[in-house]
Amino acid sequence: MPKTSLSLKLLSISLIVFANALFSYGQSEKGFYRLVDSADFYLDDNTEKALSFLEDIPKPVENYISGRVAEYYSLKAIIHDDFNEFAEYYQCVNLAIKFGEIEKEYCIAGEVCVSMFSNLYFMDKHSMAYPYLDKARDFYKNCDKKYGIFEVEQVEAYAKYLDGEHEESNRFLLSKLDTYKAVSEDPYYQMFALYMITSNYIWMEDFNHAHKYFKEFKALEGKPKVIKLNYYAFKGAINSSFADNFFKDKQLDSTRFYLEETSKVTDYLAVDVLKDYYRLSSEFYKHLGEVEISLVYTDSLLSFQSHLYKKTIEGSIEINDSFLLEDSDVVEKGDSNEIVSSVLGGVSVAVLLAFSIFCFVIYKKQKKKLLVNNLDANNNLSYLKSNNDQLTTKVYGLETYIKNLKQEIKQISITEGVEFQKDKIKELYRNLHINSSTLLDKTGNHLELVNEFNIEFFKKIETDYPQLKKTETIICYYLLMGFSNKEIAVFFNTTIRSVESRRYRVSKKIEFNNEEETLLEFLERTFSDTLSLNTTN
């Protein structure tokens, strides 16, 4: 084959490969843009699905969705806010602002600044909040968003609502309500205004006007362009406010009605509203004397706050990791001045975020501790009541069994024939042995039923070692009380070897240093302070 022909063929193949590569790259980039579009499409109805689309974009995202990075981070900020992931939300907001300025996406930067203001103001960080509102004004001046200034106006009215300046907030909102209604292409402004007006009237205890504007608010349900997430979040907050005010006046029927209405939209409620709902429900049922239902809502509140605490800690770790990665990228790409500037900026933001998170965590922990202390007596009372009810049933069963046993012995004693009596006595002995093991509660709770004075032991060991089974927990208790393996075997109606095997499994699950101390020594060191002085052997 001539060299010229071979060269032409190689050149043709190279051009085809290069063209395919360009086509694949173009398709790939368009594909990543489509992921942003899909996330935006699903954002209002399915935030988890929206997040999954964004997570499919490779990192660093600016290499794959150039020109739309600000939009990417603004969408992630909304999702993290919806998931109550505060640390990640703040990080995404600041990245959206940063790339909004780079990409000249000033409308997006303005929107996230308004959102940031609302969240910071709600957390009483007013000095940190207002710079974001000032930035929002500047961004909206440089973008083509026709109603951007309305957002700034409304969050200022919302700030007055949060501060309890209800009359002043309503005075402004009512003067602007017709203007907001006229924005037919985006009913959010009307919806947000009606939510605040209704809420202000509720806290002013002007229920006639509150119901009037709440009715106007509810007329927006299902209308085109009304975002379901926002609508139900606002509606739940209004119902919760009604319930709170009626409960203060001890109007219990109305309180129950609005609590039930709030319960229908708990999936959409903001953090503060959901916490208030759990708190108010607990107080309401406690007032009615329905302690068990009250404790269910208390547990929900504690679990929710624990979840928020976990999310905050996880978010702070992720933020620290992301700053480290970002700084390393800067070192590779920038010159020395840019490196110093970027690192200092990153460190400053990291310190600010860390301090905010620290304050938030301390506040939550103190609030949770106060709530736990207030409810501790109720928990113990409920625990004792449950045990007493079970113990009463057990004692009644024992009394019935003994009564029947006496009748059977009496029947044997009047039976003629010594051999017949011996057979009956042997049969009675066998039955007695079988029934005695049955009477010893096999649910694993008999020690908790009888020994009411050592609730703290069971609470502590179940909290510290939830992996232990109930029977294993009770074996630990028997050991701590000084019983031998043989005695424990009698209590459980089992073999000594079975008890030894269970002790071994307990040692493995607890994972203490068995080379330095025995299981009994570990239990004495860890749980002796939980035992009541009233319990002795």
C-alpha positions in Angstrom: 0.0 0.0 0.0 1.5 3.4 -0.9 2.6 5.6 2.0 0.4 8.5 0.8 -2.7 6.3 1.0 -1.8 5.0 4.4 -1.2 8.5 5.7 -4.6 9.6 4.4 -6.3 6.7 6.1 -4.6 7.4 9.4 -5.6 11.1 9.1 -9.2 10.2 8.4 -9.3 7.9 11.4 -7.8 10.6 13.6 -10.3 13.1 12.4 -13.2 10.7 13.1 -11.9 10.0 16.6 -11.4 13.7 17.3 -14.9 14.5 16.0 -16.4 11.8 18.1 -14.6 13.1 21.1 -15.9 16.6 20.5 -19.4 15.2 20.0 -19.2 13.1 23.2 -17.9 16.1 25.1 -20.7 18.3 23.8 -23.3 15.7 24.6 -21.8 15.1 28.1 -21.8 18.9 28.9 -25.4 19.2 27.6 -26.3 16.1 29.7 -25.0 17.8 32.8 -26.9 20.9 32.0 -30.0 18.8 31.7 -29.4 17.4 35.2 -29.6 21.0 36.6 -32.8 21.5 34.6 -34.3 18.2 36.0 -33.4 19.2 39.5 -35.1 22.5 39.1 -38.2 20.8 37.6 -38.5 18.3 40.6 -37.5 20.8 43.3 -41.1 21.7 44.4 -42.5 18.2 44.5 -39.6 15.8 45.2 -36.6 17.4 46.8 -34.8 14.0 47.2 -35.1 13.3 43.5 -33.9 16.9 42.7 -30.9 16.3 44.9 -30.1 13.0 43.2 -29.8 14.8 39.8 -27.4 17.4 41.3 -25.3 14.7 42.9 -24.8 13.0 39.5 -22.8 16.0 38.3 -19.1 15.2 38.7 -16.9 17.4 41.0 -15.6 20.0 40.7 -18.9 21.1 39.2 -17.6 24.3 37.6 -15.6 22.1 35.1 -18.9 20.5 33.9 -21.6 23.1 34.1 -19.8 26.3 33.4 -22.1 29.3 33.5 -24.7 27.5 35.7 -22.7 26.9 38.9 -24.5 29.6 40.8 -27.9 28.0 39.9 -26.5 24.6 41.0 -25.6 25.9 44.4 -28.8 27.9 44.8 -30.8 24.7 44.2 -28.7 22.8 46.7 -29.2 25.5 49.2 -33.0 25.2 48.9 -32.8 21.4 49.2 -30.6 21.5 52.3 -32.9 24.1 53.9 -35.8 21.8 53.2 -33.9 18.9 54.9 -33.1 21.2 57.9 -29.4 20.7 57.1 -28.3 24.1 58.2 -24.5 23.9 57.9 -24.7 22.6 54.3 -27.3 25.3 53.5 -25.1 28.1 54.6 -22.2 26.7 52.7 -24.2 26.5 49.5 -25.6 30.0 49.9 -22.2 31.5 50.1 -21.0 29.5 47.1 -24.1 30.6 45.1 -23.2 34.2 45.9 -19.6 33.7 44.9 -20.4 32.1 41.6 -23.3 34.5 41.0 -20.9 37.4 41.0 -18.4 35.5 38.7 -21.1 34.4 36.3 -23.0 37.7 36.6 -26.1 35.8 37.7 -27.2 38.6 40.0 -30.8 37.5 40.3 -29.8 34.1 41.7 -27.3 35.9 44.1 -30.1 38.2 45.3 -32.5 35.3 45.9 -30.1 33.4 48.1 -29.1 36.6 50.0 -32.8 37.1 50.9 -33.1 33.5 52.0 -30.0 33.8 54.1 -31.3 36.9 55.7 -34.5 35.2 56.7 -32.7 32.2 58.3 -30.2 34.3 60.2 -32.8 36.7 61.4 -34.9 33.9 62.7 -31.9 32.6 64.7 -31.5 36.1 66.3 -28.3 36.8 64.4 -29.5 40.2 63.3 -26.0 41.8 62.9 -25.1 38.9 60.5 -28.4 39.0 58.7 -28.7 42.6 57.5 -25.5 42.6 55.3 -27.1 39.9 53.2 -30.2 42.0 52.8 -28.0 45.0 51.7 -26.3 42.6 49.2 -29.7 41.5 47.9 -30.7 45.1 47.1 -27.5 45.7 45.2 -27.8 42.4 43.2 -31.4 43.1 42.2 -30.4 46.6 40.9 -28.1 44.8 38.5 -30.5 42.1 37.3 -33.7 42.0 35.2 -35.9 40.5 37.9 -38.9 42.7 37.8 -40.1 42.0 41.3 -36.9 41.5 43.2 -37.5 44.5 45.4 -40.7 42.8 46.6 -38.7 40.1 48.2 -36.6 42.6 50.1 -39.8 44.4 51.3 -41.4 41.2 52.4 -38.5 39.8 54.4 -38.3 43.2 56.2 -42.0 42.9 57.1 -41.3 39.3 58.2 -38.5 40.5 60.4 -41.0 42.9 62.1 -43.4 39.9 62.5 -40.6 37.9 64.2 -39.9 40.8 66.5 -43.5 41.0 67.6 -44.2 44.3 65.8 -47.4 42.9 64.4 -49.3 46.1 63.8 -46.4 47.8 62.0 -45.8 44.6 59.9 -49.5 44.5 58.9 -49.7 48.2 58.2 -47.0 47.9 55.6 -48.3 44.6 54.1 -51.9 45.7 53.8 -50.8 48.8 51.9 -49.0 46.6 49.4 -51.4 43.6 49.2 -53.1 44.8 46.0 -49.7 45.3 44.4 -48.7 41.7 45.3 -52.0 40.3 44.1 -51.4 41.9 40.7 -48.3 39.8 40.1 -50.2 37.1 38.4 -47.1 35.3 37.0 -45.8 34.6 40.5 -48.5 34.3 43.3 -45.8 33.7 45.9 -45.8 37.4 46.9 -49.5 37.4 47.5 -49.3 34.0 49.4 -46.4 35.1 51.6 -48.1 38.4 52.4 -51.4 36.7 53.3 -49.5 34.3 55.5 -47.9 37.1 57.5 -51.1 39.2 57.7 -53.1 36.3 59.0 -50.4 35.3 61.5 -50.0 38.9 62.7 -53.8 39.1 63.4 -53.7 35.8 65.3 -51.0 37.0 67.6 -52.9 40.3 68.0 -55.9 38.1 69.0 -58.0 39.7 66.3 -59.5 36.4 65.1 -62.2 37.9 62.9 -59.6 39.5 60.6 -57.3 36.4 61.0 -60.1 34.2 59.6 -60.9 36.7 56.8 -57.3 36.7 55.5 -56.8 32.9 56.2 -59.9 32.3 53.9 -58.3 34.4 51.2 -55.0 32.5 51.7 -56.8 29.1 51.4 -58.4 30.2 48.1 -54.9 30.0 46.5 -54.6 26.2 47.0 -54.3 24.3 43.8 -54.0 27.4 41.6 -51.4 27.4 38.8 -47.9 28.5 39.8 -48.6 28.1 43.5 -45.8 26.0 44.9 -47.2 23.2 47.0 -44.2 23.1 49.3 -44.5 26.8 50.2 -48.3 26.7 50.5 -48.5 23.8 52.9 -45.6 25.2 55.0 -47.4 28.5 55.4 -50.8 26.8 56.0 -49.3 24.5 58.7 -47.7 27.5 60.4 -51.0 29.4 60.5 -52.9 26.4 62.0 -50.2 26.0 64.6 -50.5 29.6 65.6 -54.2 29.3 65.9 -53.8 26.2 68.1 -51.2 27.9 70.3 -53.4 30.9 71.0 -56.5 28.9 71.6 -54.6 26.7 74.1 -53.4 29.8 76.0 -57.1 30.6 76.5 -57.9 26.9 77.3 -60.3 26.6 74.4 -59.5 22.9 74.1 -61.9 22.0 71.3 -60.5 24.6 69.0 -56.9 23.7 70.1 -57.6 20.1 69.1 -59.0 21.0 65.8 -56.1 23.2 64.7 -53.5 20.7 66.0 -55.2 18.0 63.8 -55.1 20.4 60.9 -51.4 21.0 61.5 -50.7 17.3 61.7 -51.9 16.8 58.1 -48.9 18.8 56.8 -46.0 18.0 59.1 -43.9 16.9 56.2 -43.9 20.5 54.9 -43.4 22.4 58.2 -40.4 24.6 58.8 -38.1 23.6 61.7 -39.4 26.1 64.2 -43.1 25.3 63.4 -42.5 21.5 63.7 -40.8 22.0 67.1 -43.7 24.2 68.3 -46.2 21.6 67.1 -44.5 18.8 69.1 -44.2 21.0 72.2 -47.8 22.2 72.0 -49.2 18.7 71.4 -47.3 17.4 74.4 -48.6 20.2 76.6 -52.2 19.8 75.3 -52.5 16.0 76.0 -50.7 16.5 79.3 -53.4 19.0 80.3 -56.1 16.5 79.3 -54.4 13.9 81.6 -53.4 11.7 78.7 -49.9 11.3 79.8 -48.9 8.5 77.5 -49.9 10.4 74.3 -48.1 13.5 75.7 -44.9 11.5 76.1 -45.1 10.3 72.5 -45.0 13.9 71.3 -42.2 14.7 73.8 -40.2 11.8 72.5 -40.8 13.1 68.9 -39.5 16.5 69.9 -36.4 15.0 71.6 -35.7 12.8 68.6 -36.2 15.7 66.2 -33.7 17.9 68.1 -31.2 15.0 68.3 -31.6 14.6 64.5 -30.9 18.3 64.0 -27.8 18.1 66.3 -26.5 15.2 64.3 -27.1 17.0 61.0 -25.3 20.1 62.3 -22.2 18.1 63.3 -22.1 16.1 60.1 -22.5 19.3 58.1 -19.7 21.0 59.9 -17.4 18.1 59.2 -18.3 18.2 55.5 -17.7 21.9 55.3 -14.3 21.6 56.8 -13.4 18.9 54.3 -14.7 21.0 51.4 -12.6 24.0 52.5 -9.5 21.8 52.6 -10.2 20.6 49.1 -11.0 24.1 47.9 -7.8 25.5 49.4 -5.8 22.7 47.7 -7.3 23.5 44.3 -6.4 27.2 44.8 -2.8 26.3 45.6 -2.5 24.4 42.4 -4.1 27.1 40.2 -3.5 30.5 41.6 -0.5 32.8 42.0 0.9 33.5 45.5 -1.3 36.6 46.1 -4.5 34.8 45.1 -3.5 31.9 47.3 -3.1 34.0 50.4 -6.3 35.9 49.7 -8.3 32.7 49.0 -7.0 30.9 52.0 -7.6 33.8 54.4 -11.1 34.1 52.9 -11.8 30.4 53.4 -10.4 30.4 56.9 -12.5 33.5 57.8 -15.7 31.9 56.5 -14.8 28.6 58.2 -14.2 30.3 61.5 -17.5 32.2 61.1 -19.4 29.1 60.3 -17.8 27.1 63.1 -18.7 29.8 65.6 -22.3 29.9 64.4 -22.5 26.1 64.5 -21.0 26.1 68.0 -23.5 28.6 69.3 -26.4 26.8 67.7 -25.3 23.4 69.1 -24.8 24.8 72.7 -28.3 26.4 72.5 -29.9 23.2 71.3 -28.1 21.1 74.0 -29.1 23.4 76.8 -32.7 23.5 75.6 -32.8 19.7 75.3 -31.3 19.3 78.8 -33.9 21.6 80.3 -36.7 19.7 78.5 -35.4 16.3 79.7 -35.1 17.5 83.3 -38.7 18.8 83.2 -40.0 15.5 81.9 -37.9 13.1 84.0 -40.5 12.8 86.7 -43.2 12.1 84.2 -41.1 9.4 82.5 -40.4 7.7 85.9 -44.0 7.9 86.9 -45.1 6.3 83.6 -42.5 3.6 83.9 -43.5 2.7 87.5 -47.2 2.8 86.6 -46.6 0.3 83.7 -44.6 -2.0 86.0 -47.2 -1.8 88.8 -49.9 -2.8 86.4 -47.9 -5.8 85.2 -46.9 -6.7 88.7 -50.6 -6.6 89.8 -51.5 -9.1 87.0 -48.6 -11.4 88.0 -49.6 -11.4 91.7 -53.2 -12.1 90.8 -52.0 -15.1 88.7 -49.9 -16.4 91.6 -52.8 -16.1 94.0 -55.1 -18.1 91.6 -52.4 -20.7 91.1 -51.9 -21.2 94.9 -55.6 -21.4 95.5 -56.0 -24.1 92.9 -52.9 -25.9 94.3 -54.5 -26.0 97.8 -57.7 -27.5 96.4 -55.8 -30.2 94.6 -53.8 -31.1 97.8 -57.0 -31.2 99.7 -58.6 -33.5 97.1 -55.6 -35.9 97.3 -55.7 -36.0 101.1 -59.3 -37.3 101.1 -58.7 -39.8 98.4 -58.6 -43.5 99.6 -55.7 -45.8 98.8 -52.1 -45.1 99.7 -50.7 -46.1 96.3 -53.2 -43.9 94.5 -52.3 -41.0 96.8 -48.5 -41.6 96.0 -49.2 -41.5 92.3 -51.2 -38.3 92.6 -48.5 -36.7 94.7 -45.8 -37.6 92.1 -48.0 -36.2 89.4 -48.6 -33.0 91.4 -44.8 -32.7 91.9 -44.1 -32.9 88.2 -46.8 -30.4 87.4 -45.5 -28.1 90.2 -42.0 -28.2 88.7 -43.3 -27.3 85.2 -45.7 -24.6 86.3 -43.2 -23.0 88.6 -41.0 -22.3 85.5 -44.0 -21.0 83.7 -44.8 -18.6 86.5 -41.4 -17.2 86.4 -42.0 -14.5 83.7 -40.3 -15.6 80.5 -40.6 -12.2 78.8 -37.3 -11.2 80.3 -39.0 -8.4 82.3 -39.6 -10.1 85.7 -36.7 -8.3 87.5 -38.0 -5.0 86.2 -41.5 -5.8 87.5 -40.4 -6.8 91.0 -37.5 -4.4 91.6 -39.0 -1.0 91.1 -36.3 0.9 93.0 -33.6 0.4 90.3 -35.2 2.0 87.3 -32.0 4.1 86.8 -29.9 0.9 86.2 -32.2 -0.4 83.4 -32.5 3.1 81.8 -28.7 3.6 81.9 -27.7 0.2 80.6 -30.3 0.3 77.8 -29.1 3.8 76.8 -25.4 2.9 76.9 -25.6 -0.6 75.5 -28.7 -0.9 73.3 -27.2 -3.9 71.6 -27.9 -6.0 74.7 -31.0 -8.2 74.7 -33.5 -8.0 77.6 -32.3 -11.3 79.1 -28.7 -10.2 78.9 -29.6 -6.9 80.6 -31.2 -8.8 83.5 -28.2 -11.2 83.8 -26.0 -8.1 84.3 -28.4 -6.9 87.0 -28.3 -10.3 88.7 -24.5 -10.3 88.7 -24.4 -6.7 90.0 -26.7 -7.8 92.9 -24.3 -10.5 93.9 -26.1 -13.7 92.5 -24.0 -16.7 91.4 -24.3 -18.4 88.0 -26.2 -21.3 89.8 -28.7 -18.9 91.3 -29.2 -17.1 88.0 -29.8 -20.4 86.3 -32.6 -21.2 88.8 -34.2 -17.8 88.2 -34.2 -18.3 84.4 -35.1 -22.0 84.8 -32.1 -22.9 82.6 -28.6 -24.6 83.0 -25.5 -23.1 84.5 -23.7 -23.6 81.2 -26.4 -21.5 79.4 -25.9 -18.7 81.9 -22.1 -18.8 81.4 -22.6 -18.7 77.6 -24.9 -15.6 78.0 -22.3 -13.9 80.2 -19.7 -14.5 77.5 -21.9 -12.9 74.9 -22.5 -9.9 77.2 -18.7 -9.5 77.6 -18.3 -9.5 73.8 -21.0 -7.0 73.2 -19.9 -4.5 75.8 -16.2 -4.8 74.7 -14.6 -3.8 78.0 -10.9 -4.7 78.7 -11.4 -8.2 80.1 -7.6 -8.5 80.7 -7.7 -5.9 83.4 -11.1 -6.6 85.0 -13.9 -9.1 85.1 -17.4 -8.5 83.9 -18.6 -8.1 87.4 -15.9 -5.5 88.2 -16.8 -3.6 85.1 -20.5 -3.6 86.1 -19.7 -2.5 89.6 -17.5 0.3 88.4 -20.0 1.5 85.7 -23.5 1.0 87.3 -23.1 0.8 91.1 -24.2 4.5 91.4 -27.6 3.6 89.7 -28.6 1.2 92.5 -31.1 2.4 95.2 -30.0 2.1 98.8 -33.3 0.4 99.4 -32.2 -2.6 97.4 -30.2 -5.0 99.5 -29.6 -8.7 99.7 
